[in-house]
């Protein structure tokens, strides 16, 4: 472990160059950063659990070092890639469905409701 | 079959690779998947927002089409979809830096120690503290990389190079291959196809950073003397150690500016830049090219690998989306550079017959993605144009 520098502090240094504001309120930008960092951590946690499960399957018992040293083979790597993809699809559902919605011009369900009432 | 990036653990290890712990590898795996989601998954949403509402609103307001990519950007930056997508993408870039730096900095003692072993008293690493870091490298931290290529966490460290190298996987989803050298491997393939019997004796790579694209050339032409220059010492230290650990002995890393090459006229058979020209400035770019032509032997090759230049034939929307990194990922010369007429600049520097060739990353496709089958991540895909010319033989 590096002890001459505070690696946790330095790793989080900001990049020089004014950051674009993506939303009207700065707290929205900050909140999204936190949410996405959490999304990433849950993914890492899920992958760790997958590793534990696979090691238990293979050997029945494990040590922490086994987890850190674990290298998936090509098939397992793919399976885990698919898990991540499906996970991202679940977390990002709102964005994906908004994109899908942009492809059509739809009346509101309220409007359809009024139409059906008189149909 | 579901298209997913390979795991980070499939990346090749060399003597300077930081050792990822389980969760560090998992974080890069997430980012590789997330970047793929943002480009291949929902990137098309930007075009949809543009066609369906941004462009119609623009036309209704201005009674005309947008005149250039900048007008499109200003209009798109007010669109809620594009804003949210951009915010996600910016965060993924920042998270890639943060994750890479956590992995590298926690083991920096170990990495610096290894670099010291590879670098001590080697004639193949020539650092010159008198070489200034140019303004175009200092103005902002390029691609949101804290400290850019020249930053140091402590005097003489390799953190900048190690972080840059390890995280390329995350932003490209493994698109540059096991050693991030898909660009260099593509150069070798191109040269072998174009001039099968050509054996360049001296090769110069300008703006080499960690040398990932020049190592394949040095290995492919073992009898050539290969020199990689950069203004940033930290990436040269790392790059030299990395190359040594890969067994490359004919490659020298020299701290030098491409604007003032300390080499005689007509002294190289091949002068190369790879994804470098966009990190210069309006005056530096022609200077680098002119210097490169000066040191190039008659009959020698100058080649620049870059993302495609913008032209009148390229739709304005595509120019706009390719410009994303310029304004959102700290690439301040990207937009202006891609609008330049590179062929004209090369002609004016003394290379009358400029050609443009399409080149894509050469990777081990059993593990890493075949770039011709990928949905393009505009501005980041490992599919490039090579702008090249053979210097005319002396009259």
Interface residues (C-beta under 8 A of the other chain):
Chain A: X1 X2 X3 X4 X5 X7 X8 X10 X11 X12 X13 X14 X15 X16 X17 X19 X20 X22 X23 X29 X32 X33 X36 X37 X39 X40 X41 X43 X44 X45 X47 X48 X51 X67 X68 X70 X71 X72 X74 X77 X78 X80 X81 X82 X84 X85 X88 X89 X92 X95 X96 X98 X99 X102 X103
Chain B: X2 X4 X5 X6 X7 X9 X10 X21 X22 X23 X26 X27 X29 X30 X31 X33 X34 X36 X37 X41 X42 X44 X45 X48 X49 X52 X53 X81 X83 X84 X85 X86 X87 X88 X90 X91 X92 X94 X95 X97 X98 X99 X101 X102 X104 X105 X106 X107 X108 X109 X139 X140 X141 X144 X145 X146 X147 X148 X153 X154 X327 X328 X330 X332 X366 X367
